[in-house]
Amino acid sequence: MDRRKAMIMATGAAAGGGACILALTTAFKPKIRPADQPKKLESGNANPDWKYIRLNPATTADLAYGNYVEGSCMYAVCKSVVSQLADQFGEPYSSFPCHMMKYGHGGIGGFGTVCGALNGAAAIIGLLVADKESQNALITDLFRWYEQTPLPKSSPSSPRLDFAPPASTAGSALCHASTTNWANVSGYGIGSKQ
């Protein structure tokens, strides 16, 4: 094969690949946008064994902070909610396998993809809300809030380190993007104690 034919084939393959990537990224993008006004969402036919009560956000945040060292972000979020519901209702929460959420560390197995805190919260939404449209609306609102809100917004009642972290805006639901943005704002490395 001559050089000209090889260049034409490579250009065609690159153009075709780019078109496929563009099609895939737009085809699977959620159509749901955050609601301008709050609306009542139906949970669908959720399993009545999985009861829910409103949890105190500060208590939940403190529990998540404490659980982080045991299994990272996704695990910490899931366990902070499930443990409180287990205290309130017992089973099926008491035997819920929170350990399975440890895979969400570092953006799913260290790949830096979806933020583990968001992944854990989305899993809890999926557990408690059966209706797919309601799940999607709640998850979309949560992800958009995370992308646009300077975080952290709270501090633990018993911090492990004498440190007041600066807030940064993630601009993304991805672990690597949000941690990189925070590192750039704070001046600390991603692997630092801070």
PyMOL commands that place a pseudoatom at each C-alpha (Angstrom):
pseudoatom trace, name=CA, resn=MET, resi=1, chain=A, elem=C, hetatm=0, pos=[0.000, 0.000, 0.000]
pseudoatom trace, name=CA, resn=ASP, resi=2, chain=A, elem=C, hetatm=0, pos=[1.328, 3.423, -0.853]
pseudoatom trace, name=CA, resn=ARG, resi=3, chain=A, elem=C, hetatm=0, pos=[1.596, 6.302, 1.586]
pseudoatom trace, name=CA, resn=ARG, resi=4, chain=A, elem=C, hetatm=0, pos=[-1.303, 8.241, 0.048]
pseudoatom trace, name=CA, resn=LYS, resi=5, chain=A, elem=C, hetatm=0, pos=[-3.753, 5.341, 0.469]
pseudoatom trace, name=CA, resn=ALA, resi=6, chain=A, elem=C, hetatm=0, pos=[-2.596, 4.787, 4.055]
pseudoatom trace, name=CA, resn=MET, resi=7, chain=A, elem=C, hetatm=0, pos=[-3.165, 8.476, 4.893]
pseudoatom trace, name=CA, resn=ILE, resi=8, chain=A, elem=C, hetatm=0, pos=[-6.646, 8.430, 3.346]
pseudoatom trace, name=CA, resn=MET, resi=9, chain=A, elem=C, hetatm=0, pos=[-7.551, 5.294, 5.308]
pseudoatom trace, name=CA, resn=ALA, resi=10, chain=A, elem=C, hetatm=0, pos=[-6.174, 6.736, 8.580]
pseudoatom trace, name=CA, resn=THR, resi=11, chain=A, elem=C, hetatm=0, pos=[-8.047, 10.012, 8.063]
pseudoatom trace, name=CA, resn=GLY, resi=12, chain=A, elem=C, hetatm=0, pos=[-11.275, 8.134, 7.309]
pseudoatom trace, name=CA, resn=ALA, resi=13, chain=A, elem=C, hetatm=0, pos=[-10.845, 5.909, 10.368]
pseudoatom trace, name=CA, resn=ALA, resi=14, chain=A, elem=C, hetatm=0, pos=[-10.180, 8.938, 12.598]
pseudoatom trace, name=CA, resn=ALA, resi=15, chain=A, elem=C, hetatm=0, pos=[-13.200, 10.798, 11.221]
pseudoatom trace, name=CA, resn=GLY, resi=16, chain=A, elem=C, hetatm=0, pos=[-15.420, 7.734, 11.609]
pseudoatom trace, name=CA, resn=GLY, resi=17, chain=A, elem=C, hetatm=0, pos=[-14.177, 7.141, 15.150]
pseudoatom trace, name=CA, resn=GLY, resi=18, chain=A, elem=C, hetatm=0, pos=[-14.790, 10.776, 16.061]
pseudoatom trace, name=CA, resn=ALA, resi=19, chain=A, elem=C, hetatm=0, pos=[-18.321, 10.603, 14.664]
pseudoatom trace, name=CA, resn=CYS, resi=20, chain=A, elem=C, hetatm=0, pos=[-18.998, 7.436, 16.675]
pseudoatom trace, name=CA, resn=ILE, resi=21, chain=A, elem=C, hetatm=0, pos=[-17.681, 8.996, 19.877]
pseudoatom trace, name=CA, resn=LEU, resi=22, chain=A, elem=C, hetatm=0, pos=[-19.795, 12.116, 19.316]
pseudoatom trace, name=CA, resn=ALA, resi=23, chain=A, elem=C, hetatm=0, pos=[-22.876, 9.993, 18.661]
pseudoatom trace, name=CA, resn=LEU, resi=24, chain=A, elem=C, hetatm=0, pos=[-22.311, 7.872, 21.757]
pseudoatom trace, name=CA, resn=THR, resi=25, chain=A, elem=C, hetatm=0, pos=[-21.675, 10.818, 24.075]
pseudoatom trace, name=CA, resn=THR, resi=26, chain=A, elem=C, hetatm=0, pos=[-24.856, 12.572, 22.990]
pseudoatom trace, name=CA, resn=ALA, resi=27, chain=A, elem=C, hetatm=0, pos=[-27.033, 9.454, 22.670]
pseudoatom trace, name=CA, resn=PHE, resi=28, chain=A, elem=C, hetatm=0, pos=[-26.609, 8.423, 26.302]
pseudoatom trace, name=CA, resn=LYS, resi=29, chain=A, elem=C, hetatm=0, pos=[-26.603, 11.870, 27.905]
pseudoatom trace, name=CA, resn=PRO, resi=30, chain=A, elem=C, hetatm=0, pos=[-29.536, 12.254, 30.317]
pseudoatom trace, name=CA, resn=LYS, resi=31, chain=A, elem=C, hetatm=0, pos=[-32.363, 14.406, 28.969]
pseudoatom trace, name=CA, resn=ILE, resi=32, chain=A, elem=C, hetatm=0, pos=[-33.463, 15.393, 32.465]
pseudoatom trace, name=CA, resn=ARG, resi=33, chain=A, elem=C, hetatm=0, pos=[-32.495, 18.827, 33.692]
pseudoatom trace, name=CA, resn=PRO, resi=34, chain=A, elem=C, hetatm=0, pos=[-32.853, 20.109, 37.242]
pseudoatom trace, name=CA, resn=ALA, resi=35, chain=A, elem=C, hetatm=0, pos=[-36.322, 21.394, 37.967]
pseudoatom trace, name=CA, resn=ASP, resi=36, chain=A, elem=C, hetatm=0, pos=[-36.764, 25.154, 38.237]
pseudoatom trace, name=CA, resn=GLN, resi=37, chain=A, elem=C, hetatm=0, pos=[-39.267, 24.624, 41.020]
pseudoatom trace, name=CA, resn=PRO, resi=38, chain=A, elem=C, hetatm=0, pos=[-39.491, 21.789, 43.540]
pseudoatom trace, name=CA, resn=LYS, resi=39, chain=A, elem=C, hetatm=0, pos=[-41.992, 19.119, 42.638]
pseudoatom trace, name=CA, resn=LYS, resi=40, chain=A, elem=C, hetatm=0, pos=[-43.396, 16.104, 44.418]
pseudoatom trace, name=CA, resn=LEU, resi=41, chain=A, elem=C, hetatm=0, pos=[-41.817, 12.937, 43.134]
pseudoatom trace, name=CA, resn=GLU, resi=42, chain=A, elem=C, hetatm=0, pos=[-43.439, 9.554, 43.436]
pseudoatom trace, name=CA, resn=SER, resi=43, chain=A, elem=C, hetatm=0, pos=[-41.226, 6.764, 44.692]
pseudoatom trace, name=CA, resn=GLY, resi=44, chain=A, elem=C, hetatm=0, pos=[-43.094, 4.104, 42.724]
pseudoatom trace, name=CA, resn=ASN, resi=45, chain=A, elem=C, hetatm=0, pos=[-43.767, 0.684, 44.145]
pseudoatom trace, name=CA, resn=ALA, resi=46, chain=A, elem=C, hetatm=0, pos=[-40.799, 0.627, 46.479]
pseudoatom trace, name=CA, resn=ASN, resi=47, chain=A, elem=C, hetatm=0, pos=[-40.329, -2.474, 48.572]
pseudoatom trace, name=CA, resn=PRO, resi=48, chain=A, elem=C, hetatm=0, pos=[-42.057, -1.711, 51.904]
pseudoatom trace, name=CA, resn=ASP, resi=49, chain=A, elem=C, hetatm=0, pos=[-39.201, -3.446, 53.785]
pseudoatom trace, name=CA, resn=TRP, resi=50, chain=A, elem=C, hetatm=0, pos=[-36.930, -0.513, 52.891]
pseudoatom trace, name=CA, resn=LYS, resi=51, chain=A, elem=C, hetatm=0, pos=[-38.483, 2.170, 55.066]
pseudoatom trace, name=CA, resn=TYR, resi=52, chain=A, elem=C, hetatm=0, pos=[-37.049, 5.666, 55.252]
pseudoatom trace, name=CA, resn=ILE, resi=53, chain=A, elem=C, hetatm=0, pos=[-37.120, 8.597, 57.666]
pseudoatom trace, name=CA, resn=ARG, resi=54, chain=A, elem=C, hetatm=0, pos=[-35.630, 12.019, 57.169]
pseudoatom trace, name=CA, resn=LEU, resi=55, chain=A, elem=C, hetatm=0, pos=[-32.047, 12.038, 58.480]
pseudoatom trace, name=CA, resn=ASN, resi=56, chain=A, elem=C, hetatm=0, pos=[-30.165, 14.897, 60.070]
pseudoatom trace, name=CA, resn=PRO, resi=57, chain=A, elem=C, hetatm=0, pos=[-27.644, 16.143, 57.455]
pseudoatom trace, name=CA, resn=ALA, resi=58, chain=A, elem=C, hetatm=0, pos=[-25.023, 17.131, 60.077]
pseudoatom trace, name=CA, resn=THR, resi=59, chain=A, elem=C, hetatm=0, pos=[-25.201, 13.712, 61.746]
pseudoatom trace, name=CA, resn=THR, resi=60, chain=A, elem=C, hetatm=0, pos=[-25.017, 11.995, 58.379]
pseudoatom trace, name=CA, resn=ALA, resi=61, chain=A, elem=C, hetatm=0, pos=[-22.008, 14.100, 57.345]
pseudoatom trace, name=CA, resn=ASP, resi=62, chain=A, elem=C, hetatm=0, pos=[-20.200, 13.292, 60.608]
pseudoatom trace, name=CA, resn=LEU, resi=63, chain=A, elem=C, hetatm=0, pos=[-20.877, 9.579, 60.161]
pseudoatom trace, name=CA, resn=ALA, resi=64, chain=A, elem=C, hetatm=0, pos=[-19.643, 9.707, 56.553]
pseudoatom trace, name=CA, resn=TYR, resi=65, chain=A, elem=C, hetatm=0, pos=[-16.476, 11.487, 57.681]
pseudoatom trace, name=CA, resn=GLY, resi=66, chain=A, elem=C, hetatm=0, pos=[-15.874, 8.784, 60.292]
pseudoatom trace, name=CA, resn=ASN, resi=67, chain=A, elem=C, hetatm=0, pos=[-16.584, 5.933, 57.867]
pseudoatom trace, name=CA, resn=TYR, resi=68, chain=A, elem=C, hetatm=0, pos=[-14.272, 7.273, 55.158]
pseudoatom trace, name=CA, resn=VAL, resi=69, chain=A, elem=C, hetatm=0, pos=[-11.116, 5.653, 56.565]
pseudoatom trace, name=CA, resn=GLU, resi=70, chain=A, elem=C, hetatm=0, pos=[-12.846, 2.269, 56.534]
pseudoatom trace, name=CA, resn=GLY, resi=71, chain=A, elem=C, hetatm=0, pos=[-13.696, 2.257, 52.836]
pseudoatom trace, name=CA, resn=SER, resi=72, chain=A, elem=C, hetatm=0, pos=[-13.477, 5.666, 51.087]
pseudoatom trace, name=CA, resn=CYS, resi=73, chain=A, elem=C, hetatm=0, pos=[-16.167, 7.969, 49.668]
pseudoatom trace, name=CA, resn=MET, resi=74, chain=A, elem=C, hetatm=0, pos=[-18.860, 5.685, 48.261]
pseudoatom trace, name=CA, resn=TYR, resi=75, chain=A, elem=C, hetatm=0, pos=[-18.730, 3.364, 51.250]
pseudoatom trace, name=CA, resn=ALA, resi=76, chain=A, elem=C, hetatm=0, pos=[-18.767, 6.290, 53.695]
pseudoatom trace, name=CA, resn=VAL, resi=77, chain=A, elem=C, hetatm=0, pos=[-21.904, 7.848, 52.163]
pseudoatom trace, name=CA, resn=CYS, resi=78, chain=A, elem=C, hetatm=0, pos=[-23.764, 4.552, 51.937]
pseudoatom trace, name=CA, resn=LYS, resi=79, chain=A, elem=C, hetatm=0, pos=[-22.846, 3.393, 55.447]
pseudoatom trace, name=CA, resn=SER, resi=80, chain=A, elem=C, hetatm=0, pos=[-23.696, 6.780, 56.986]
pseudoatom trace, name=CA, resn=VAL, resi=81, chain=A, elem=C, hetatm=0, pos=[-27.270, 6.455, 55.717]
pseudoatom trace, name=CA, resn=VAL, resi=82, chain=A, elem=C, hetatm=0, pos=[-27.752, 2.693, 56.100]
pseudoatom trace, name=CA, resn=SER, resi=83, chain=A, elem=C, hetatm=0, pos=[-26.393, 2.593, 59.674]
pseudoatom trace, name=CA, resn=GLN, resi=84, chain=A, elem=C, hetatm=0, pos=[-28.878, 5.244, 60.805]
pseudoatom trace, name=CA, resn=LEU, resi=85, chain=A, elem=C, hetatm=0, pos=[-31.752, 3.430, 59.122]
pseudoatom trace, name=CA, resn=ALA, resi=86, chain=A, elem=C, hetatm=0, pos=[-30.571, 0.169, 60.729]
pseudoatom trace, name=CA, resn=ASP, resi=87, chain=A, elem=C, hetatm=0, pos=[-30.663, 1.865, 64.139]
pseudoatom trace, name=CA, resn=GLN, resi=88, chain=A, elem=C, hetatm=0, pos=[-34.204, 3.038, 63.422]
pseudoatom trace, name=CA, resn=PHE, resi=89, chain=A, elem=C, hetatm=0, pos=[-35.726, 0.018, 61.635]
pseudoatom trace, name=CA, resn=GLY, resi=90, chain=A, elem=C, hetatm=0, pos=[-33.393, -2.965, 62.078]
pseudoatom trace, name=CA, resn=GLU, resi=91, chain=A, elem=C, hetatm=0, pos=[-33.735, -5.337, 59.134]
pseudoatom trace, name=CA, resn=PRO, resi=92, chain=A, elem=C, hetatm=0, pos=[-33.217, -5.306, 56.212]
pseudoatom trace, name=CA, resn=TYR, resi=93, chain=A, elem=C, hetatm=0, pos=[-30.757, -2.469, 56.898]
pseudoatom trace, name=CA, resn=SER, resi=94, chain=A, elem=C, hetatm=0, pos=[-28.934, -4.319, 59.689]
pseudoatom trace, name=CA, resn=SER, resi=95, chain=A, elem=C, hetatm=0, pos=[-27.621, -6.911, 57.252]
pseudoatom trace, name=CA, resn=PHE, resi=96, chain=A, elem=C, hetatm=0, pos=[-27.146, -4.589, 54.266]
pseudoatom trace, name=CA, resn=PRO, resi=97, chain=A, elem=C, hetatm=0, pos=[-23.727, -5.404, 52.709]
pseudoatom trace, name=CA, resn=CYS, resi=98, chain=A, elem=C, hetatm=0, pos=[-22.192, -1.922, 52.848]
pseudoatom trace, name=CA, resn=HIS, resi=99, chain=A, elem=C, hetatm=0, pos=[-18.758, -3.471, 52.222]
pseudoatom trace, name=CA, resn=MET, resi=100, chain=A, elem=C, hetatm=0, pos=[-19.709, -3.910, 48.549]
pseudoatom trace, name=CA, resn=MET, resi=101, chain=A, elem=C, hetatm=0, pos=[-19.617, -0.111, 48.190]
pseudoatom trace, name=CA, resn=LYS, resi=102, chain=A, elem=C, hetatm=0, pos=[-15.855, -0.074, 48.775]
pseudoatom trace, name=CA, resn=TYR, resi=103, chain=A, elem=C, hetatm=0, pos=[-15.369, -0.614, 45.026]
pseudoatom trace, name=CA, resn=GLY, resi=104, chain=A, elem=C, hetatm=0, pos=[-16.321, 3.060, 44.553]
pseudoatom trace, name=CA, resn=HIS, resi=105, chain=A, elem=C, hetatm=0, pos=[-13.027, 4.352, 45.993]
pseudoatom trace, name=CA, resn=GLY, resi=106, chain=A, elem=C, hetatm=0, pos=[-11.022, 6.748, 43.859]
pseudoatom trace, name=CA, resn=GLY, resi=107, chain=A, elem=C, hetatm=0, pos=[-13.733, 7.090, 41.234]
pseudoatom trace, name=CA, resn=ILE, resi=108, chain=A, elem=C, hetatm=0, pos=[-14.526, 3.347, 40.934]
pseudoatom trace, name=CA, resn=GLY, resi=109, chain=A, elem=C, hetatm=0, pos=[-11.557, 1.124, 41.641]
pseudoatom trace, name=CA, resn=GLY, resi=110, chain=A, elem=C, hetatm=0, pos=[-9.148, 4.054, 41.438]
pseudoatom trace, name=CA, resn=PHE, resi=111, chain=A, elem=C, hetatm=0, pos=[-10.086, 4.958, 37.831]
pseudoatom trace, name=CA, resn=GLY, resi=112, chain=A, elem=C, hetatm=0, pos=[-11.056, 8.536, 38.707]
pseudoatom trace, name=CA, resn=THR, resi=113, chain=A, elem=C, hetatm=0, pos=[-14.467, 8.289, 37.050]
pseudoatom trace, name=CA, resn=VAL, resi=114, chain=A, elem=C, hetatm=0, pos=[-17.726, 8.983, 38.936]
pseudoatom trace, name=CA, resn=CYS, resi=115, chain=A, elem=C, hetatm=0, pos=[-17.243, 10.575, 42.358]
pseudoatom trace, name=CA, resn=GLY, resi=116, chain=A, elem=C, hetatm=0, pos=[-17.750, 7.898, 45.006]
pseudoatom trace, name=CA, resn=ALA, resi=117, chain=A, elem=C, hetatm=0, pos=[-19.848, 10.184, 47.205]
pseudoatom trace, name=CA, resn=LEU, resi=118, chain=A, elem=C, hetatm=0, pos=[-22.247, 10.709, 44.291]
pseudoatom trace, name=CA, resn=ASN, resi=119, chain=A, elem=C, hetatm=0, pos=[-22.177, 7.032, 43.365]
pseudoatom trace, name=CA, resn=GLY, resi=120, chain=A, elem=C, hetatm=0, pos=[-23.065, 6.057, 46.949]
pseudoatom trace, name=CA, resn=ALA, resi=121, chain=A, elem=C, hetatm=0, pos=[-25.870, 8.606, 47.139]
pseudoatom trace, name=CA, resn=ALA, resi=122, chain=A, elem=C, hetatm=0, pos=[-27.237, 7.426, 43.777]
pseudoatom trace, name=CA, resn=ALA, resi=123, chain=A, elem=C, hetatm=0, pos=[-27.184, 3.825, 45.054]
pseudoatom trace, name=CA, resn=ILE, resi=124, chain=A, elem=C, hetatm=0, pos=[-29.228, 4.857, 48.106]
pseudoatom trace, name=CA, resn=ILE, resi=125, chain=A, elem=C, hetatm=0, pos=[-31.684, 6.694, 45.840]
pseudoatom trace, name=CA, resn=GLY, resi=126, chain=A, elem=C, hetatm=0, pos=[-31.952, 3.534, 43.728]
pseudoatom trace, name=CA, resn=LEU, resi=127, chain=A, elem=C, hetatm=0, pos=[-32.605, 1.460, 46.847]
pseudoatom trace, name=CA, resn=LEU, resi=128, chain=A, elem=C, hetatm=0, pos=[-35.340, 3.698, 48.214]
pseudoatom trace, name=CA, resn=VAL, resi=129, chain=A, elem=C, hetatm=0, pos=[-37.023, 5.054, 45.064]
pseudoatom trace, name=CA, resn=ALA, resi=130, chain=A, elem=C, hetatm=0, pos=[-38.415, 2.471, 42.648]
pseudoatom trace, name=CA, resn=ASP, resi=131, chain=A, elem=C, hetatm=0, pos=[-39.652, 4.816, 39.913]
pseudoatom trace, name=CA, resn=LYS, resi=132, chain=A, elem=C, hetatm=0, pos=[-36.939, 5.317, 37.263]
pseudoatom trace, name=CA, resn=GLU, resi=133, chain=A, elem=C, hetatm=0, pos=[-38.022, 8.851, 36.307]
pseudoatom trace, name=CA, resn=SER, resi=134, chain=A, elem=C, hetatm=0, pos=[-37.991, 9.931, 39.945]
pseudoatom trace, name=CA, resn=GLN, resi=135, chain=A, elem=C, hetatm=0, pos=[-34.577, 8.288, 40.416]
pseudoatom trace, name=CA, resn=ASN, resi=136, chain=A, elem=C, hetatm=0, pos=[-33.234, 10.149, 37.389]
pseudoatom trace, name=CA, resn=ALA, resi=137, chain=A, elem=C, hetatm=0, pos=[-34.648, 13.493, 38.550]
pseudoatom trace, name=CA, resn=LEU, resi=138, chain=A, elem=C, hetatm=0, pos=[-33.182, 13.113, 42.052]
pseudoatom trace, name=CA, resn=ILE, resi=139, chain=A, elem=C, hetatm=0, pos=[-29.798, 11.951, 40.767]
pseudoatom trace, name=CA, resn=THR, resi=140, chain=A, elem=C, hetatm=0, pos=[-29.644, 14.730, 38.180]
pseudoatom trace, name=CA, resn=ASP, resi=141, chain=A, elem=C, hetatm=0, pos=[-30.423, 17.383, 40.795]
pseudoatom trace, name=CA, resn=LEU, resi=142, chain=A, elem=C, hetatm=0, pos=[-27.820, 15.890, 43.158]
pseudoatom trace, name=CA, resn=PHE, resi=143, chain=A, elem=C, hetatm=0, pos=[-25.111, 15.738, 40.472]
pseudoatom trace, name=CA, resn=ARG, resi=144, chain=A, elem=C, hetatm=0, pos=[-25.825, 19.289, 39.257]
pseudoatom trace, name=CA, resn=TRP, resi=145, chain=A, elem=C, hetatm=0, pos=[-25.723, 20.574, 42.852]
pseudoatom trace, name=CA, resn=TYR, resi=146, chain=A, elem=C, hetatm=0, pos=[-22.368, 18.839, 43.375]
pseudoatom trace, name=CA, resn=GLU, resi=147, chain=A, elem=C, hetatm=0, pos=[-20.950, 20.243, 40.137]
pseudoatom trace, name=CA, resn=GLN, resi=148, chain=A, elem=C, hetatm=0, pos=[-21.961, 23.848, 40.970]
pseudoatom trace, name=CA, resn=THR, resi=149, chain=A, elem=C, hetatm=0, pos=[-21.582, 24.136, 44.768]
pseudoatom trace, name=CA, resn=PRO, resi=150, chain=A, elem=C, hetatm=0, pos=[-18.336, 25.143, 46.484]
pseudoatom trace, name=CA, resn=LEU, resi=151, chain=A, elem=C, hetatm=0, pos=[-17.459, 22.187, 48.731]
pseudoatom trace, name=CA, resn=PRO, resi=152, chain=A, elem=C, hetatm=0, pos=[-16.857, 21.279, 51.486]
pseudoatom trace, name=CA, resn=LYS, resi=153, chain=A, elem=C, hetatm=0, pos=[-19.720, 23.173, 53.115]
pseudoatom trace, name=CA, resn=SER, resi=154, chain=A, elem=C, hetatm=0, pos=[-19.422, 21.647, 56.570]
pseudoatom trace, name=CA, resn=SER, resi=155, chain=A, elem=C, hetatm=0, pos=[-16.691, 20.502, 58.881]
pseudoatom trace, name=CA, resn=PRO, resi=156, chain=A, elem=C, hetatm=0, pos=[-16.616, 17.412, 61.077]
pseudoatom trace, name=CA, resn=SER, resi=157, chain=A, elem=C, hetatm=0, pos=[-17.339, 17.731, 64.784]
pseudoatom trace, name=CA, resn=SER, resi=158, chain=A, elem=C, hetatm=0, pos=[-14.143, 15.767, 65.576]
pseudoatom trace, name=CA, resn=PRO, resi=159, chain=A, elem=C, hetatm=0, pos=[-11.631, 16.362, 62.773]
pseudoatom trace, name=CA, resn=ARG, resi=160, chain=A, elem=C, hetatm=0, pos=[-8.607, 14.058, 62.500]
pseudoatom trace, name=CA, resn=LEU, resi=161, chain=A, elem=C, hetatm=0, pos=[-6.439, 16.964, 61.389]
pseudoatom trace, name=CA, resn=ASP, resi=162, chain=A, elem=C, hetatm=0, pos=[-6.304, 20.586, 62.545]
pseudoatom trace, name=CA, resn=PHE, resi=163, chain=A, elem=C, hetatm=0, pos=[-7.140, 21.968, 59.123]
pseudoatom trace, name=CA, resn=ALA, resi=164, chain=A, elem=C, hetatm=0, pos=[-9.886, 24.170, 57.683]
pseudoatom trace, name=CA, resn=PRO, resi=165, chain=A, elem=C, hetatm=0, pos=[-10.162, 23.068, 54.059]
pseudoatom trace, name=CA, resn=PRO, resi=166, chain=A, elem=C, hetatm=0, pos=[-10.886, 25.704, 51.441]
pseudoatom trace, name=CA, resn=ALA, resi=167, chain=A, elem=C, hetatm=0, pos=[-13.909, 25.101, 49.247]
pseudoatom trace, name=CA, resn=SER, resi=168, chain=A, elem=C, hetatm=0, pos=[-13.722, 24.548, 45.512]
pseudoatom trace, name=CA, resn=THR, resi=169, chain=A, elem=C, hetatm=0, pos=[-16.306, 24.039, 42.788]
pseudoatom trace, name=CA, resn=ALA, resi=170, chain=A, elem=C, hetatm=0, pos=[-15.951, 20.663, 41.094]
pseudoatom trace, name=CA, resn=GLY, resi=171, chain=A, elem=C, hetatm=0, pos=[-17.517, 21.616, 37.757]
pseudoatom trace, name=CA, resn=SER, resi=172, chain=A, elem=C, hetatm=0, pos=[-17.815, 17.878, 37.135]
pseudoatom trace, name=CA, resn=ALA, resi=173, chain=A, elem=C, hetatm=0, pos=[-19.217, 14.678, 38.621]
pseudoatom trace, name=CA, resn=LEU, resi=174, chain=A, elem=C, hetatm=0, pos=[-15.885, 12.962, 38.022]
pseudoatom trace, name=CA, resn=CYS, resi=175, chain=A, elem=C, hetatm=0, pos=[-13.559, 12.103, 40.902]
pseudoatom trace, name=CA, resn=HIS, resi=176, chain=A, elem=C, hetatm=0, pos=[-10.359, 13.118, 39.134]
pseudoatom trace, name=CA, resn=ALA, resi=177, chain=A, elem=C, hetatm=0, pos=[-11.760, 16.475, 38.031]
pseudoatom trace, name=CA, resn=SER, resi=178, chain=A, elem=C, hetatm=0, pos=[-13.193, 17.461, 41.405]
pseudoatom trace, name=CA, resn=THR, resi=179, chain=A, elem=C, hetatm=0, pos=[-10.134, 16.361, 43.398]
pseudoatom trace, name=CA, resn=THR, resi=180, chain=A, elem=C, hetatm=0, pos=[-7.810, 18.087, 40.926]
pseudoatom trace, name=CA, resn=ASN, resi=181, chain=A, elem=C, hetatm=0, pos=[-9.827, 21.318, 41.207]
pseudoatom trace, name=CA, resn=TRP, resi=182, chain=A, elem=C, hetatm=0, pos=[-9.663, 21.118, 44.993]
pseudoatom trace, name=CA, resn=ALA, resi=183, chain=A, elem=C, hetatm=0, pos=[-5.903, 20.461, 44.923]
pseudoatom trace, name=CA, resn=ASN, resi=184, chain=A, elem=C, hetatm=0, pos=[-5.387, 23.458, 42.645]
pseudoatom trace, name=CA, resn=VAL, resi=185, chain=A, elem=C, hetatm=0, pos=[-7.442, 25.743, 44.910]
pseudoatom trace, name=CA, resn=SER, resi=186, chain=A, elem=C, hetatm=0, pos=[-5.954, 24.472, 48.176]
pseudoatom trace, name=CA, resn=GLY, resi=187, chain=A, elem=C, hetatm=0, pos=[-2.355, 24.057, 47.077]
pseudoatom trace, name=CA, resn=TYR, resi=188, chain=A, elem=C, hetatm=0, pos=[-2.247, 20.564, 48.624]
pseudoatom trace, name=CA, resn=GLY, resi=189, chain=A, elem=C, hetatm=0, pos=[-1.587, 17.400, 46.663]
pseudoatom trace, name=CA, resn=ILE, resi=190, chain=A, elem=C, hetatm=0, pos=[-4.332, 14.817, 46.152]
pseudoatom trace, name=CA, resn=GLY, resi=191, chain=A, elem=C, hetatm=0, pos=[-2.420, 12.283, 48.267]
pseudoatom trace, name=CA, resn=SER, resi=192, chain=A, elem=C, hetatm=0, pos=[-1.718, 14.733, 51.108]
pseudoatom trace, name=CA, resn=LYS, resi=193, chain=A, elem=C, hetatm=0, pos=[-3.182, 14.307, 54.605]
pseudoatom trace, name=CA, resn=GLN, resi=194, chain=A, elem=C, hetatm=0, pos=[-5.312, 17.402, 53.990]
for i in range(1, 194): cmd.bond("trace and resi %d" % i, "trace and resi %d" % (i + 1))
show_as sticks, trace
zoom trace
